[in-house]
Amino acid sequence: MDKLPFLPLLAAALGSCAFDAPPRPANEAGIASLDVRRGPAASQALDAIAADYLRLTLEIGTHEDGYIDAYYGPPELQKAAEAAPRDKDELLAATRDLMARTDAAARRLSDPLGRRRAAFLRAQLRAAEARLMMMQGTRFAFADEAERLFGVRPRLKPLETYDAELARIEALVPGEGPLATRVEAYLDRFTIPKERLQKVFDVAIARCRGRSAAHIPMPAGESFRLEFVTGKSWSGYNYYQGGYHSLIQVNIDLPIRLSRALDLGCHEGYPGHHLLNMKLEEGLAKGRGWSEFSVYPLYSPQSLIAEGSANYGIDLAFPGTSKADTERDVLMPIAGIPVPSDDRYWQLLSAIKRASGARLTIAQQYLDGAIDRTTAVALTRKYLLVSSERADQSVRFTEQYRSYVINYGLGETIVRAYVERGKPSRDEMWRRMAKIVSEPTLPSDLLGR
């Protein structure tokens, strides 16, 4: 779940990609409100299904390193799963049996809360079925894989639709040689010196937390630890450890630029992954005793919500010019980076972000076999405007996580559309964000289908 690929941030602008999701009842705001009414029999049926789902997920995790992104339930359950896991065929059969049980239970439910819970479990189980099939050698087309694992079917734009954005970037960074080389050279001026990384990130994350805490209550005693690491295919990762604590890692294999400080502070921290995991633990795992929320399978619709809300959280926490203002007035002096005399730097970052939807199209073409690796790297250089090293790292990310890449740009598009629907007030936007990160939310909830 909580991984962020290198620049540019995978955050496609609205309209850069389309998607389909299965129909889903919802109220006019998109997510049906939680209703505490529930019948004992229905509740017990779902509790039993959730317990079996938890065991199933922990056992699947023994067959694939990284399948479980977070677990903070009873340690003895994990130890039991690791000591005697069922084989993949047995787990696949058990997954399908649980889906049938969930369908049967859902038909007997009348309260909105129980139906939402059942729908969430059903979607997570469908993803588990697909991932088990992939573990056994099944290969789906990119769009089919994304739909089965993450609950939406991407319909991506052709690469040439981003050429107009490249032309605008060309005007911002004129000169000789490849455009990607010129862009990289310009952005390198804004690299944070290694000896100042800790201070810059400490201040950036504190700013992200302050803006989020003003709208979404934090559990008492919440905390995180920040580490700088190497040898990863991602630039940032949140390892949620339960008890309202996270380990946030930042990869320093390649130079870290100033724009990453607030991006990673919001995405991995507040109102991103750290906050989402805390609110799910606080309100659902502990508050309602829903055991299914004590485990986090990476390849599931939960990840689209997590990555999409984490990406959108950057703009929510720093709307308008406030991100640029914070970088200019607060972070650049700490980093020892000369403050530019104009706003070309921020114009360039915005243009690069608008072109970043190309990342998903490249991934689709590569994974579907339409292009080879060399072409994928070259296209990544061209459209994401990065060095050969960053382009190679981007493709390695795709090779490792496959269709997971949709969760960033497409996830942000879906979350943004839901939060900003109807031009709400800032307070209402934060209220909608709080619902997303505190409830059993599916992509179809946000789409209002």
C-alpha positions as CSV (number, residue, x, y, z in Angstrom):
1,M,0.0,0.0,0.0
2,D,2.1,2.8,1.4
3,K,4.7,3.3,-1.3
4,L,5.3,6.3,-3.4
5,P,7.2,6.1,-6.6
6,F,9.8,8.7,-7.6
7,L,9.1,12.0,-9.2
8,P,6.9,13.0,-10.7
9,L,4.2,12.2,-8.1
10,L,1.7,9.9,-9.7
11,A,-1.2,12.3,-9.5
12,A,-3.2,12.5,-12.8
13,A,-5.3,15.6,-13.2
14,L,-9.0,15.2,-13.5
15,G,-9.9,13.8,-16.9
16,S,-6.5,12.3,-17.5
17,C,-8.0,8.8,-17.2
18,A,-11.4,7.2,-17.0
19,F,-12.7,4.3,-15.0
20,D,-15.5,2.0,-14.4
21,A,-16.8,0.5,-11.2
22,P,-19.5,-1.9,-10.3
23,P,-22.9,-0.3,-9.3
24,R,-23.1,0.5,-5.6
25,P,-26.0,2.2,-3.6
26,A,-25.0,5.5,-2.0
27,N,-26.6,8.6,-0.7
28,E,-26.3,12.0,-2.4
29,A,-22.9,12.7,-1.0
30,G,-21.5,9.4,-2.3
31,I,-20.8,7.5,0.9
32,A,-23.8,6.2,2.8
33,S,-23.7,7.3,6.4
34,L,-22.8,4.8,9.1
35,D,-25.9,3.5,10.8
36,V,-25.4,1.9,14.3
37,R,-28.6,-0.2,14.0
38,R,-27.9,-3.8,13.5
39,G,-29.5,-7.1,14.2
40,P,-27.6,-9.6,16.4
41,A,-27.9,-12.5,13.9
42,A,-26.6,-10.4,11.0
43,S,-23.8,-9.0,13.1
44,Q,-22.7,-12.4,14.3
45,A,-22.7,-13.7,10.7
46,L,-20.5,-10.9,9.6
47,D,-18.2,-11.2,12.6
48,A,-17.7,-14.9,11.8
49,I,-17.0,-14.1,8.1
50,A,-14.6,-11.4,9.2
51,A,-12.7,-13.8,11.5
52,D,-12.3,-16.3,8.7
53,Y,-11.3,-13.5,6.3
54,L,-8.6,-12.4,8.8
55,R,-7.2,-16.0,9.1
56,L,-7.4,-16.4,5.3
57,T,-5.5,-13.1,4.7
58,L,-2.7,-14.0,7.2
59,E,-2.3,-17.4,5.5
60,I,-2.2,-15.8,2.0
61,G,0.6,-13.6,3.3
62,T,2.8,-16.6,4.0
63,H,2.9,-17.3,0.3
64,E,3.9,-13.8,-0.9
65,D,6.3,-11.4,0.8
66,G,4.7,-8.0,1.1
67,Y,1.1,-9.2,0.5
68,I,0.2,-8.0,4.0
69,D,1.1,-4.3,4.3
70,A,0.0,-4.0,8.0
71,Y,-1.2,-6.3,10.8
72,Y,-1.9,-5.2,14.3
73,G,-4.3,-7.9,15.6
74,P,-3.5,-10.6,18.1
75,P,0.1,-11.9,17.5
76,E,-1.0,-15.5,18.2
77,L,-3.3,-15.4,15.1
78,Q,-0.4,-14.5,12.9
79,K,1.8,-17.1,14.5
80,A,-0.8,-19.8,13.9
81,A,-1.2,-18.8,10.3
82,E,2.6,-18.9,9.7
83,A,2.9,-22.3,11.5
84,A,0.3,-24.1,9.4
85,P,-0.9,-22.2,6.3
86,R,-3.1,-23.9,3.8
87,D,-1.7,-24.3,0.3
88,K,-2.8,-22.0,-2.5
89,D,-5.4,-24.3,-3.9
90,E,-7.1,-24.6,-0.5
91,L,-6.9,-20.9,0.1
92,L,-8.5,-20.2,-3.3
93,A,-11.3,-22.6,-2.5
94,A,-11.7,-21.0,1.0
95,T,-11.8,-17.5,-0.6
96,R,-14.6,-18.5,-2.9
97,D,-16.5,-20.1,-0.1
98,L,-16.2,-16.9,2.0
99,M,-17.5,-14.9,-1.0
100,A,-20.6,-17.1,-1.2
101,R,-21.1,-16.8,2.5
102,T,-20.8,-13.0,2.3
103,D,-23.3,-12.8,-0.5
104,A,-25.7,-14.9,1.4
105,A,-25.3,-12.7,4.5
106,A,-25.7,-9.5,2.5
107,R,-29.1,-10.7,1.2
108,R,-30.3,-11.0,4.8
109,L,-29.1,-7.5,5.8
110,S,-31.4,-4.5,5.9
111,D,-29.3,-1.9,7.8
112,P,-26.9,0.3,5.8
113,L,-24.0,-0.3,8.2
114,G,-24.1,-4.1,7.8
115,R,-24.5,-3.9,4.0
116,R,-21.5,-1.6,3.7
117,R,-19.4,-3.9,5.8
118,A,-20.5,-6.9,3.8
119,A,-19.7,-5.1,0.5
120,F,-16.3,-4.2,1.8
121,L,-15.5,-7.8,2.8
122,R,-16.8,-9.1,-0.6
123,A,-14.6,-6.7,-2.5
124,Q,-11.5,-7.6,-0.5
125,L,-12.2,-11.3,-1.0
126,R,-12.6,-10.8,-4.8
127,A,-9.2,-9.2,-4.8
128,A,-7.7,-12.0,-2.7
129,E,-9.1,-14.5,-5.3
130,A,-7.4,-12.7,-8.1
131,R,-4.1,-12.4,-6.3
132,L,-4.1,-16.1,-5.5
133,M,-4.7,-16.9,-9.1
134,M,-1.8,-14.6,-10.0
135,M,0.4,-16.4,-7.5
136,Q,-0.4,-19.6,-9.3
137,G,0.6,-18.2,-12.7
138,T,-2.5,-16.6,-14.1
139,R,-1.8,-13.3,-15.9
140,F,-4.6,-10.8,-16.5
141,A,-4.6,-7.9,-19.0
142,F,-3.7,-4.7,-17.2
143,A,-7.2,-3.4,-17.0
144,D,-8.7,-6.7,-15.9
145,E,-6.0,-7.1,-13.2
146,A,-6.6,-3.6,-11.9
147,E,-10.4,-4.1,-11.8
148,R,-10.1,-7.4,-10.0
149,L,-7.6,-6.2,-7.4
150,F,-8.6,-2.6,-6.9
151,G,-12.2,-2.3,-7.8
152,V,-12.0,0.1,-10.8
153,R,-11.4,-0.5,-14.5
154,P,-9.0,2.1,-15.9
155,R,-9.5,3.5,-19.4
156,L,-6.3,5.5,-20.1
157,K,-5.5,8.2,-22.6
158,P,-3.1,7.6,-25.5
159,L,0.3,9.0,-24.8
160,E,0.1,11.5,-27.6
161,T,-2.6,13.4,-25.7
162,Y,0.2,14.5,-23.3
163,D,2.3,16.1,-26.1
164,A,0.6,19.5,-25.7
165,E,1.7,19.5,-22.0
166,L,5.2,18.7,-23.1
167,A,5.1,21.7,-25.4
168,R,4.2,23.9,-22.5
169,I,7.0,22.5,-20.4
170,E,9.4,23.1,-23.3
171,A,8.5,26.8,-23.1
172,L,9.3,26.9,-19.4
173,V,12.7,25.2,-19.8
174,P,14.0,26.4,-23.2
175,G,17.5,25.4,-24.5
176,E,19.4,22.7,-26.3
177,G,19.4,19.0,-25.7
178,P,16.6,16.6,-24.6
179,L,13.8,18.2,-22.7
180,A,14.1,15.7,-19.9
181,T,17.8,16.6,-19.4
182,R,17.0,20.3,-19.2
183,V,14.1,19.7,-16.7
184,E,16.3,17.5,-14.5
185,A,19.1,20.1,-14.6
186,Y,16.7,22.9,-13.6
187,L,15.0,20.9,-10.8
188,D,18.4,19.8,-9.4
189,R,18.9,23.4,-8.3
190,F,16.2,22.6,-5.7
191,T,17.9,19.5,-4.2
192,I,17.9,19.3,-0.4
193,P,21.5,18.8,1.0
194,K,21.7,15.4,2.8
195,E,22.8,17.1,6.0
196,R,19.6,19.2,6.0
197,L,17.1,16.4,5.1
198,Q,16.1,15.6,8.7
199,K,15.4,19.2,9.6
200,V,13.5,19.9,6.4
201,F,11.3,16.8,6.7
202,D,10.7,17.4,10.4
203,V,9.3,20.8,9.7
204,A,7.4,19.7,6.6
205,I,5.7,16.8,8.4
206,A,4.8,19.1,11.3
207,R,3.1,21.5,8.9
208,C,1.2,18.7,7.3
209,R,0.1,17.4,10.7
210,G,-0.9,20.8,12.0
211,R,-3.2,21.5,9.0
212,S,-4.7,18.0,9.2
213,A,-5.2,18.0,13.0
214,A,-7.2,21.3,12.7
215,H,-9.9,19.3,10.9
216,I,-9.6,15.6,11.8
217,P,-9.1,14.6,15.5
218,M,-6.0,12.5,16.2
219,P,-5.9,9.6,18.6
220,A,-4.1,10.4,21.8
221,G,-0.5,9.3,21.9
222,E,-0.2,8.9,18.1
223,S,3.4,9.1,16.7
224,F,5.7,8.1,14.0
225,R,9.5,7.5,13.5
226,L,11.3,8.9,10.4
227,E,14.1,7.0,8.7
228,F,16.2,7.6,5.6
229,V,17.0,4.4,3.7
230,T,18.5,3.1,0.4
231,G,18.0,0.3,-2.0
232,K,14.3,0.6,-2.6
233,S,12.1,1.0,-5.8
234,W,9.9,3.6,-4.0
235,S,10.7,7.0,-2.6
236,G,8.6,6.8,0.5
237,Y,6.9,4.1,2.6
238,N,4.7,4.1,5.7
239,Y,4.9,0.9,7.7
240,Y,1.9,1.2,10.0
241,Q,2.6,-0.7,13.2
242,G,-0.6,-0.5,15.2
243,G,-1.2,1.4,18.4
244,Y,-1.3,4.6,16.4
245,H,2.3,4.4,15.5
246,S,4.1,4.3,12.1
247,L,7.6,4.0,10.7
248,I,8.0,6.4,7.8
249,Q,10.9,5.7,5.5
250,V,12.3,8.0,2.8
251,N,14.6,6.5,0.1
252,I,17.7,8.6,-0.5
253,D,19.1,6.5,-3.4
254,L,18.6,9.5,-5.6
255,P,18.8,13.2,-4.6
256,I,15.7,14.4,-2.7
257,R,14.2,17.6,-4.1
258,L,12.4,20.2,-2.1
259,S,9.0,19.4,-3.5
260,R,9.2,15.9,-2.0
261,A,9.1,17.2,1.6
262,L,5.5,18.4,1.8
263,D,4.4,15.7,-0.7
264,L,5.8,12.9,1.4
265,G,4.9,14.5,4.7
266,C,1.2,14.6,3.6
267,H,1.2,11.3,1.6
268,E,2.9,9.1,4.2
269,G,1.8,11.1,7.2
270,Y,-1.0,13.6,7.5
271,P,-3.7,13.4,6.1
272,G,-2.3,10.3,4.3
273,H,-1.4,6.8,5.3
274,H,-0.5,7.4,8.9
275,L,-3.8,9.2,9.6
276,L,-5.9,6.8,7.6
277,N,-4.5,3.7,9.4
278,M,-5.0,5.4,12.8
279,K,-8.6,6.3,12.1
280,L,-9.4,2.8,10.8
281,E,-7.8,1.2,13.9
282,E,-9.4,3.7,16.2
283,G,-13.0,3.6,14.8
284,L,-13.4,0.2,13.3
285,A,-10.8,-2.3,14.6
286,K,-11.0,-1.1,18.2
287,G,-14.2,1.0,18.2
288,R,-16.5,-1.5,16.6
289,G,-14.5,-4.7,17.0
290,W,-14.3,-5.3,13.2
291,S,-11.4,-7.7,13.1
292,E,-11.1,-7.4,9.3
293,F,-9.6,-3.9,9.8
294,S,-6.7,-5.3,11.8
295,V,-5.1,-6.6,8.6
296,Y,-4.2,-4.7,5.5
297,P,-3.7,-6.8,2.3
298,L,-1.8,-4.7,-0.2
299,Y,-3.5,-5.9,-3.4
300,S,-7.1,-4.8,-2.6
301,P,-9.5,-1.9,-3.1
302,Q,-8.4,-0.6,0.2
303,S,-5.2,0.5,-1.5
304,L,-6.9,2.6,-4.1
305,I,-8.6,4.5,-1.3
306,A,-5.4,4.8,0.7
307,E,-3.2,6.0,-2.2
308,G,-5.8,8.2,-3.7
309,S,-6.6,9.9,-0.4
310,A,-2.9,10.3,0.4
311,N,-2.2,12.0,-2.9
312,Y,-5.3,14.2,-2.8
313,G,-4.4,15.1,0.8
314,I,-1.5,17.2,-0.4
315,D,-3.8,19.6,-2.2
316,L,-6.4,19.4,0.6
317,A,-3.9,20.4,3.2
318,F,-2.1,23.0,1.0
319,P,-4.7,24.6,-1.3
320,G,-4.0,27.3,-3.8
321,T,-0.6,28.9,-3.4
322,S,-0.1,27.8,0.2
323,K,2.2,24.9,-0.7
324,A,4.4,27.2,-2.8
325,D,4.3,29.8,-0.1
326,T,5.4,27.3,2.6
327,E,8.2,26.0,0.4
328,R,9.4,29.5,-0.4
329,D,9.0,31.1,3.0
330,V,9.7,28.2,5.3
331,L,11.5,25.2,3.7
332,M,13.9,26.8,1.3
333,P,15.6,28.8,4.0
334,I,16.0,25.7,6.1
335,A,17.3,23.7,3.2
336,G,19.7,26.5,2.2
337,I,18.2,26.7,-1.3
338,P,18.1,30.2,-2.8
339,V,14.6,31.5,-3.2
340,P,13.8,32.0,-6.9
341,S,12.8,35.4,-8.1
342,D,9.8,34.2,-10.1
343,D,7.3,31.3,-9.9
344,R,8.7,29.3,-12.9
345,Y,9.7,26.4,-10.5
346,W,6.1,26.0,-9.3
347,Q,4.7,26.4,-12.8
348,L,7.0,23.6,-14.0
349,L,6.0,21.3,-11.2
350,S,2.3,21.8,-12.0
351,A,2.9,21.1,-15.7
352,I,4.8,17.9,-14.9
353,K,2.0,16.8,-12.6
354,R,-0.6,17.4,-15.4
355,A,1.5,15.1,-17.7
356,S,1.9,12.4,-15.1
357,G,-1.1,10.4,-16.3
358,A,1.2,9.2,-19.0
359,R,2.8,7.0,-16.3
360,L,-0.2,4.8,-16.2
361,T,-0.5,4.4,-20.0
362,I,3.2,3.4,-20.2
363,A,2.7,0.8,-17.4
364,Q,-0.4,-0.6,-19.2
365,Q,1.5,-0.9,-22.5
366,Y,4.5,-2.5,-20.9
367,L,2.6,-5.0,-18.8
368,D,0.4,-5.9,-21.6
369,G,3.4,-6.6,-23.8
370,A,2.8,-3.8,-26.3
371,I,6.2,-2.3,-25.7
372,D,9.5,-3.7,-24.3
373,R,11.4,-2.6,-21.3
374,T,13.8,-0.3,-23.2
375,T,10.9,1.5,-24.8
376,A,9.1,1.8,-21.4
377,V,12.2,3.5,-20.0
378,A,12.5,5.8,-23.0
379,L,8.9,6.8,-22.8
380,T,9.1,7.3,-19.1
381,R,12.0,9.7,-19.7
382,K,10.1,11.5,-22.4
383,Y,6.7,12.0,-20.6
384,L,7.7,12.0,-16.9
385,L,10.8,14.2,-17.8
386,V,13.2,12.3,-15.6
387,S,16.8,11.0,-15.8
388,S,17.6,7.6,-17.0
389,E,18.2,6.5,-13.4
390,R,14.8,7.7,-12.3
391,A,13.1,6.3,-15.4
392,D,14.7,2.9,-14.7
393,Q,13.5,3.0,-11.1
394,S,10.0,3.9,-12.2
395,V,9.9,0.9,-14.5
396,R,11.3,-1.4,-11.8
397,F,8.4,-0.2,-9.6
398,T,5.9,-1.2,-12.3
399,E,7.6,-4.6,-12.6
400,Q,7.4,-5.2,-8.9
401,Y,3.9,-3.8,-8.2
402,R,2.2,-4.1,-11.7
403,S,-1.3,-2.6,-11.9
404,Y,-0.9,-1.1,-8.4
405,V,0.3,2.0,-10.2
406,I,-3.3,3.0,-10.9
407,N,-3.9,3.7,-7.3
408,Y,-2.0,7.0,-7.3
409,G,-3.3,9.0,-10.2
410,L,-6.6,7.3,-10.7
411,G,-7.2,7.1,-6.9
412,E,-6.5,10.8,-6.5
413,T,-8.9,11.6,-9.4
414,I,-11.7,9.6,-7.7
415,V,-11.1,11.0,-4.2
416,R,-10.9,14.6,-5.6
417,A,-14.1,14.3,-7.5
418,Y,-15.9,13.0,-4.4
419,V,-14.5,15.6,-2.0
420,E,-15.0,18.5,-4.3
421,R,-18.4,17.5,-5.7
422,G,-20.8,20.5,-5.7
423,K,-18.2,23.1,-4.8
424,P,-18.4,22.5,-1.0
425,S,-16.9,24.7,1.7
426,R,-13.4,23.9,3.0
427,D,-14.9,22.5,6.2
428,E,-17.2,20.2,4.2
429,M,-14.3,19.1,2.1
430,W,-12.4,18.0,5.3
431,R,-15.6,16.4,6.6
432,R,-15.8,14.3,3.5
433,M,-12.1,13.4,3.7
434,A,-12.6,12.3,7.3
435,K,-15.4,9.9,6.3
436,I,-13.2,8.4,3.6
437,V,-10.3,7.7,6.0
438,S,-12.5,6.5,8.9
439,E,-15.0,4.2,7.3
440,P,-15.1,1.0,5.2
441,T,-14.8,2.9,1.9
442,L,-14.8,1.3,-1.5
443,P,-14.0,3.1,-4.8
444,S,-17.7,2.6,-5.9
445,D,-18.8,4.5,-2.7
446,L,-16.9,7.6,-4.0
447,L,-18.2,7.2,-7.5
448,G,-21.8,7.2,-6.3
449,R,-22.6,4.0,-8.1
